[in-house]
Amino acid sequence: MTQNVKIPPIFIQKILRVPVYRLALNDLVSRIIRAVYVFFSRVFGNKVGSFKPFDPKIAQKSLDRFVALGANVEFVTPRDGKGKVQMMTFSAQDLEAKIVSKGGIWEKRTIEGKEVFAIVPPEKETGEWRDLREKLSHFHWREVEGMLITCEEAEKVNGSNCFLYAGSTSSAFAAHWKRAGFYLGAKQDLCFFDNGNIWKNEGRPVSEGGFYLEAEAVYEKLRAKYSLDQLWVGGSCGGAPVAAYLKWRHHGEGINFFTEDSFPNFNDFKTPVSCLMPWVKGSLGGTTEMESPPPEWQFSVDQMWRDLSSSEKGKMVVIQLNEDEHISEEAYGRYWELATKINQAVARIRYNPTNAWKHASNFFAEPKARTHFWEAIFSA
């Protein structure tokens, strides 16, 4: 139970939980609040960002395209036995098989003076190849002389991993084409999943504990296929604390972890309604009913990791942008101190965002940050 925070009445609680759970809360109150927010954002020309209307038809079209390229979609049930969670795994090897079957080649080449991964089309393009090429365009890879440059830092890539990414609840994973292109472009595997009751997920109790169990179920599915040293778990912003639960649970085994533009404590995330944050935290109760529920940390990594000891096992990558509107430099500093306290192999990446809304930037859109990331992943 939350300490020293007055729990608001149930109808206020529903309202206050929306900023945290967003799309995962799909009850009538949440839908009305999101609709009102979007309406006024458009009226007043909000350039900072707002809730994006979710269209299941567009999401399904995107997912079908992923599958056509070789992705595997399945459902898992967390250990509380409730509902189902949609997850997608995508093997770079399967994508390469698609490319080769249509007459193309995916290999390392020296282009413009540097080593890259490039998809080379067949000498004679067929209708099947053009269809594949259209689907590949959604990864946003750069084209040079008819070739698709999938990774500009191929010289830094030395091996194959799988990246389990925990996104925020502001969108379904089917929208994450640029991130998928980043991992797959370097010939790495990926795994995405949806939180709560987003889109096709059903029967999930939407709570902090529920999010942890969903990530755990997806992770356990991956562990049946990948060795521990091949698997990286992480997330960005509000998704990173969900992945941090996996770090807490498997720290002693040497799990690899990455975090992007996230906070060490939920109180560190500053929004236009920061004054309501204690009440928002007070509305986050309600872990799932099971024999051994995970602790309630209210998405605060400093609480989650405070008792972890320093370990030589596993690696960590801490990615932080400069001049974040929502997370202070002091908070970023505390996250770095926390990371170096529990792991000996830790890399820190700072980058300058290009988006107007800086917090919504992706580090992999910045060449130097991308390079440092792959250096950290494949360091000895």
N, C-alpha and C positions, 0 to 999 in steps of 0.2 A: 504494500500500500504506500502511496506517496506520503512523504513526511512533511509536516508543517505547511500543507497546502489545503485550502478549503475546497472540497469537491463540489462543483457547481451542480445545480438541478439538472435533471436528465435532458431537457430540451436545450439548455445552454451547452451541456456537455457534447451533444451531437454537433452543435455549431462549431465549437472550439476544436473538435477533433479533425475537422475537414482540412486545415492547413497541414496537418501531419500525414493523414492517411489519403487524402485527396481522392483519386479515382477508386482506391480500394474500398472506400465507403460509398456504396451505391444505393443507399436508402433515399427516400423521398426528400428528407431535409437536406442531405448533401447535394442532391441533384439541383434543388432549387437554389441553394447558395452558390454553386458553381455557375449556374445560368445567370444569376444576378451579377456575379463578379465579372463574367465575360461581357455582359451587356454594358456595364459602366466602364469597363476597360476600353471598349471600342468607342463609346461616346466621348470619353475624355482623352482618347488617343494615347493610351498607356503604352509607352515604348519599352518599358522595363520587362514586361512579360505577364502572362496571365494563364489561366487554365485553358487548355486546348480541348475543344469539343472532340469527343471520341466517336469515331465512325466505325462500327464493326465490319462494314462492307470493305472499307479501305484497308482495315487491319487484316482481314482475311485474304484480300488480294496480295498484300505484302507477304503474308505468311506462305501463301501458295507459291510465290516466286522464290522464296527461300528454299522451300521443299524441292522445287523443280531444279534447283542448283545443287541439291545434295543434302540439305539439312534434314535432321530427324526430329520429329515432334512427338512427344509422349506426355503422359500424365503420371504424377506420383502422389501418394497420400502420405502426409506427415505422420509422425508416430502418435499423435493424439487420435488418429483414426478418423479424422473428420475431413470430408470433401476431397477435392483433387486440385492439383496445381499443374498448370501447363508449363513445360520446359522445352527448350530447343537446344540440341547439340549440333554442331556443324564441324565436320572434319575437313581440313585443308586437303587431305589426301583424296577424299571423295569429290571435292570440287575439281581437283586436278584430273581425276578420272573422267569427269564430264567434259573438261576442256580437250583432253586427248582424244576422247571418243568422237569429237566433232572435227578432228584434224588439227587442233592447235597444240602449242607447246607452252609450258610454264617453267621458266628457268632463270638462273642468274645470268645477267648480261652487263657489260660495261657500256653505259649510255651517258653521254654528256660528261664523260670523265669520271663517273662513279659507278660502283657496283649496285645494281638494282635487281629486284624480281620483276620479270616482264612476261606478259602473256603475248605470244607471237601467233598471229592468225595463220590459217592454212594458205598455201599459195593460191588456191582457187576457193573462194568463199561460197558456201552453199547456203540454202535457205535455213538449214538447221543451225549453221554457224551464226548467221545474222540474228536468229532468234536468241541464241545463247548470248551473243554480244549485247543485245538489248537488255537482257536480264542482268548481265554483269555491270552495265552502266549505272545501276542503282547503288553500287559500292562507291561511286564517286572517285574512281581511279583516273589518273591523268593519262592522256593519250599522246604518244609520240610516234610519228611515222607509222601509224596503223597499229602500233603495239600499245597494250595497256600496262602502265608502270604501276604495279600493285604495292611496291615497297621501295622507298628511296634509300633505306638504310640496310640493305641486304648484307653488307660486309659485317654488320654488328650481330646478325642473326646466326646462331650456331646451335641448332637443335630444334626440338618440337615440344611445345607445351600446350596445355588447355587452360583458358582463362574463364573462370566462373565469375560473371559480372552481376552484381546486385544493383539494379537501377532504383531510382526513386519511384514512388507510386504515381507520378504525374503522367505516365504514358505506358502503354503496353510494349513489350519488347519487340514486337513486329515493326516498330518504327525506327529501330536502331541500326539503320543500314550503314551509316558512316563508321560507327564503332565496329560493326562486323567487318567492314572493309579494312579497317586498321589491323585487326588480328589476323584475318584470313590472308590479307595482302602480304604479310610476313610469313606465310605458310604455318600459321599457328591455329589450333582448334579453339572453339569458343563454346560457351554455354550461357544462355539467357533464360530467365524465367519471369513469370508474373507474380506479383504479391496479392495477398488478400483475395478479394472476389472480382479482380479485374477480368473483364472480358469472359473467357471460357472457364475460369476458375469457379468452382461451386462449393458451397457448404463450408467455407473457411471462416472461423471466428476472427474478425478483424481486430487485432490487438498487437501490441509490441511482441508478446510471446508468440503469437501466431506467425508473425513475420520471421522470427528466429527459426521456428520449426519448419517453415517452408524452405528456407535456405538450407537447413540441415538435411532435409529429405532429398533435395537436388544434389547436394554435395555427396551424400552416401551413394547415390546412383552413379555419379562420376567415378567414385573411388573403386568401383567394380571394374573400371576400364583403364584408369590411369594410375601410375605410381605416384607417391606423395611428392617426389621431387619434380614431377611433370606438371603438377596442378597448382595454379595460382587462384586465390579467391580475393575478391575486393569489390569496391563499388565507389560511387561518387555521391557527394552531398548526403542526403538522407538515406541512401542505400548503403553507404559505407559502414554505418553502425550495425546493420544487419549482417554484413560480411564479417564485421569484427567479432560477432558472436561465434562464428566458425573459428576465428583465430583464437578466441578464449577457450573454446572447447577442445581444440587440437594443438594448442601451443606446445605442449610437451612432446608431441610427435614431430614437430618441425615443419608446420604448415607454412607455405609461402603466402604473403599477404600484400595487397596494394590498396592505397586509399587516394582518392582524388577530391580535392577541394572540399574537404569535410571538416567537421568540428569535433573537438575532444569532448565537449559537453553540450547537451541540447540547449542550455542557456546561452551558449556562445553564438547561436544562430540568430542574427538580428534581422528582424523583418519590420515592416511598417506598423505592426501591432505588437512590438516587443513588450510593451507594458502589460499585455495580457498573457505573457509566457507562463507565469506561475499557474494561472488558471488553465491554460492549455495543458500543462504538465499534469494538473490535477484531474484532467479528463481522460488520461491515457490508461487507466486501470483496466482490469478485465483480461488477465492472461487466460490461456486455454485451460480447460479442466482436464487434468490428466494426473497420472501417478507422481511424476516428477517434473513439474513445470519449470521452465528456465526462470532465472531471477528477473525481477523488473528493474532495469537500469535506466529506463526512460531515454533510451538511445544514447546514453552518455558513455563514451569509450573509456574515459578516465575512471569511471566506476567499474566498468567491466574488466579492465585490465590491471586494476590497482594491486592485486595480490599475485600477479604473474611474476615469476623470477626470470632473470636474464638467461637467454639461451643461445647456444652456438648453432642450433639447428634452424633451418629455414631462413628465408630472406624476406625483407620488407622493402617496399618502395613507397615513399611519402611524396605525393604530388600536390603542390600548392601554388595557386596563382597569386600574382601581385595585385594589390589594390582591390581586394574582394569587397563588394558592397555589403556582404552579409556576415563575413567572418573576419575578426580583427587580426592584426599581425601578432598580437600577444597570444591569441588563441592558437594560431598556427604554430607559434613557438612552443607552446605547451604540448601540442600534439607531437612535435618533433622530439622533445625531451622524453615524452612517454614512450615513443617508439624505440629510441636508443636505450631506454632503461630495460626493456624486455627482450630486445634482439641485438645481437652483435653485428650482424650483417644488414645494415640499413642504408639505403640511398635516398637522398632528398633532391627533388626536382622542383625548381621554381621557374615560372614562365609568365610572360606578359600576354594577357588575353587580347583577342582582336574583336570580340563581340561588343556591341553597344552595352548589352547587359553582361557585364564581365563574369559574373558567377555562372552564367550559362555556357561559358566557353568550354571547349574540349582541348585538352593538352595536346592530343595527337594531331591537331591542326597546325601546330607550331613545330617547324623542322628541328630546332635545337632540343626541344622537350622530347620529341619522338626519338631522336638519336640517343639521348641520355637514358630514356626508358629501356630501350633494347640493350644498351650497355649494362644497365643494372640487372636486367633479367638474366643475361648470359654471362655475368661476371663469375669468376671462379669462387 
